[in-house]
Amino acid sequence: MPVPHLLLDIDGVLIPFPTPDGSTPPTHLRHAVLPTGRNPDDPVPVWLNPAHGPMLTRFLADALVAPVWCTSWRKDATTIIGPLLGLPGFPYLDLPRPQITTSHPNGYLWKRDHVEPWLGESPVAWIDDDFTPLDHTWAAERTARGHPTLLIQPDPHHGLQPDHLAEVREWASHQTSPTVGISPRRAAAAEK
């Protein structure tokens, strides 16, 4: 079995949504960014936790998962948000820009229609704040078919927490491949 993918959302995961009173976590710093196609006179304010970059970098160093951005930020995830957090570049899913008024036009997260064919039979841990019960049912059914699937759903007002990555680490370390959990460097050394 290949190393599982880690699909990582941004809004509600790395960028928390303000609470009803407009506050954001005190751990997050405000940045003004210019997403692709945005008027330079109209930057977008985002709040990022500077601790997330080092936390994710340490987590990814173990090579338990292969990270992929899965966000409506698309390429801007790797050219804007990742660099602000000091993250190394990693791929992104080039999701379409659907004309929808809800994240759940069919009762489940709209991204799933694009993630599922992209994944094929690959195992995946997916961190997103916007899953519905239908997404959790999909994950359970996918796992039952032999395609391990873990959904992690942070509180969108607090975002990613260390215990979310601990859950991914625990899950990934129990996958059946003898190379899961072994860095490519260690795997190459073991073959000698």
C-alpha positions as CSV (number, residue, x, y, z in Angstrom):
1,M,0.0,0.0,0.0
2,P,1.4,3.4,-0.9
3,V,2.1,6.1,1.7
4,P,-1.3,7.7,2.4
5,H,-2.1,11.2,1.1
6,L,-2.8,14.0,3.6
7,L,-5.4,16.3,2.0
8,L,-5.2,19.6,3.8
9,D,-7.8,22.4,3.6
10,I,-7.0,26.0,4.6
11,D,-10.1,28.0,5.5
12,G,-11.4,26.8,8.8
13,V,-8.2,24.7,9.2
14,L,-5.2,27.0,9.0
15,I,-7.2,30.2,8.7
16,P,-9.9,30.2,11.4
17,F,-13.3,31.8,10.8
18,P,-14.1,34.7,13.1
19,T,-16.5,33.9,15.9
20,P,-19.9,35.7,15.9
21,D,-18.3,38.6,17.8
22,G,-15.6,38.9,15.1
23,S,-12.7,37.6,17.2
24,T,-10.0,35.2,16.0
25,P,-7.7,33.1,18.2
26,P,-5.0,35.3,19.8
27,T,-2.4,32.8,18.5
28,H,-3.0,33.9,14.9
29,L,-1.4,36.9,13.2
30,R,-3.2,39.0,10.5
31,H,-1.8,39.1,7.0
32,A,-3.0,40.9,3.9
33,V,-2.7,38.7,0.8
34,L,-3.5,38.9,-2.9
35,P,-5.0,35.7,-4.3
36,T,-4.6,35.1,-8.0
37,G,-6.8,37.5,-10.0
38,R,-7.5,39.8,-7.0
39,N,-7.3,43.5,-7.5
40,P,-4.0,44.8,-5.9
41,D,-6.0,47.5,-4.2
42,D,-8.2,45.0,-2.5
43,P,-6.1,42.5,-0.5
44,V,-7.7,39.7,1.5
45,P,-7.1,39.7,5.3
46,V,-6.2,36.2,6.7
47,W,-5.1,35.1,10.1
48,L,-2.4,32.5,10.4
49,N,-0.9,30.8,13.4
50,P,3.0,31.1,13.1
51,A,3.3,27.8,15.1
52,H,1.4,25.9,12.4
53,G,4.3,26.0,9.9
54,P,6.9,24.4,12.3
55,M,4.3,22.0,13.6
56,L,3.4,20.7,10.1
57,T,7.0,20.7,9.0
58,R,8.0,18.4,12.0
59,F,5.0,16.2,11.3
60,L,5.7,15.9,7.6
61,A,9.4,15.1,8.2
62,D,8.5,11.6,9.3
63,A,7.1,10.9,5.8
64,L,4.1,9.0,7.2
65,V,1.9,10.8,4.6
66,A,2.2,12.7,1.3
67,P,0.8,16.2,1.7
68,V,-1.5,17.7,-0.9
69,W,-3.4,21.0,-0.6
70,C,-7.2,20.4,-1.0
71,T,-8.6,23.9,-0.8
72,S,-10.4,26.6,-2.7
73,W,-7.1,28.5,-2.5
74,R,-5.9,26.1,-5.2
75,K,-2.3,27.1,-6.4
76,D,-2.4,30.1,-4.0
77,A,-2.1,27.5,-1.2
78,T,1.4,26.7,-2.3
79,T,2.5,30.2,-3.4
80,I,0.9,32.4,-0.7
81,I,-0.3,30.5,2.4
82,G,2.4,27.9,2.6
83,P,5.3,30.4,2.3
84,L,3.7,32.6,5.0
85,L,3.9,29.6,7.3
86,G,7.4,28.6,6.2
87,L,6.1,25.4,4.7
88,P,8.0,23.6,2.0
89,G,6.2,23.5,-1.4
90,F,3.9,20.6,-1.9
91,P,1.3,19.8,-4.6
92,Y,-2.3,21.0,-4.7
93,L,-5.5,19.7,-6.2
94,D,-6.6,22.1,-8.9
95,L,-10.2,22.1,-7.8
96,P,-12.8,23.8,-10.1
97,R,-14.6,27.0,-9.2
98,P,-18.2,25.7,-8.9
99,Q,-21.1,28.0,-9.1
100,I,-22.7,27.0,-5.8
101,T,-24.1,28.8,-2.8
102,T,-23.4,26.1,-0.3
103,S,-20.5,23.8,0.4
104,H,-22.9,20.8,0.4
105,P,-25.0,21.1,-2.8
106,N,-25.6,17.3,-2.7
107,G,-25.6,16.9,1.1
108,Y,-21.8,16.3,1.2
109,L,-18.7,18.4,0.8
110,W,-18.5,19.5,-2.9
111,K,-14.8,18.8,-3.0
112,R,-15.4,15.1,-2.7
113,D,-16.7,14.8,-6.3
114,H,-13.2,15.8,-7.4
115,V,-11.2,14.1,-4.6
116,E,-12.7,10.7,-5.1
117,P,-11.6,10.1,-8.7
118,W,-8.2,11.7,-8.0
119,L,-7.6,9.4,-5.1
120,G,-8.5,6.2,-6.9
121,E,-7.7,3.5,-4.3
122,S,-5.1,5.4,-2.4
123,P,-5.3,5.7,1.4
124,V,-6.0,9.2,2.6
125,A,-6.3,11.3,5.8
126,W,-8.3,14.4,4.9
127,I,-8.4,17.5,7.2
128,D,-11.3,19.8,6.5
129,D,-13.7,21.7,8.7
130,D,-16.7,21.2,6.5
131,F,-17.6,17.5,6.4
132,T,-21.2,16.3,6.7
133,P,-22.5,12.9,8.0
134,L,-22.6,11.8,4.4
135,D,-18.8,12.4,4.1
136,H,-18.2,10.3,7.2
137,T,-20.4,7.5,5.8
138,W,-18.3,7.7,2.5
139,A,-15.1,7.5,4.5
140,A,-16.3,4.4,6.4
141,E,-17.5,2.7,3.2
142,R,-14.3,3.5,1.5
143,T,-12.3,2.0,4.4
144,A,-14.5,-1.1,4.4
145,R,-13.6,-1.6,0.7
146,G,-9.9,-1.7,1.6
147,H,-9.1,2.0,1.0
148,P,-8.2,3.4,4.4
149,T,-9.8,6.8,4.9
150,L,-9.6,9.1,7.9
151,L,-11.5,12.4,8.1
152,I,-10.4,15.0,10.6
153,Q,-12.8,17.9,11.2
154,P,-11.3,20.8,13.2
155,D,-13.5,23.4,14.8
156,P,-13.5,26.2,12.2
157,H,-13.1,28.9,14.8
158,H,-10.0,27.3,16.2
159,G,-8.5,25.4,13.3
160,L,-5.8,22.8,13.3
161,Q,-4.6,21.6,16.7
162,P,-1.7,19.3,17.6
163,D,-4.2,16.5,18.6
164,H,-5.4,16.4,15.0
165,L,-2.0,15.6,13.7
166,A,-1.5,13.1,16.5
167,E,-4.6,11.3,15.3
168,V,-3.3,11.3,11.7
169,R,0.1,10.0,12.9
170,E,-1.6,7.2,14.9
171,W,-3.7,6.2,11.9
172,A,-0.9,6.4,9.4
173,S,1.4,4.3,11.6
174,H,-1.1,1.5,11.5
175,Q,-1.4,1.1,7.8
176,T,-0.4,-2.3,6.5
177,S,2.5,-1.3,4.2
178,P,5.9,-2.1,5.7
179,T,7.2,1.2,4.3
180,V,4.5,3.4,5.8
181,G,6.2,5.3,8.6
182,I,9.6,4.8,7.2
183,S,11.3,7.8,5.6
184,P,12.6,7.3,2.1
185,R,16.1,7.7,3.5
186,R,15.6,5.0,6.1
187,A,13.9,2.7,3.6
188,A,16.9,3.1,1.2
189,A,19.4,2.4,4.0
190,A,17.4,-0.7,5.1
191,E,17.7,-2.1,1.6
192,K,21.6,-2.0,1.7
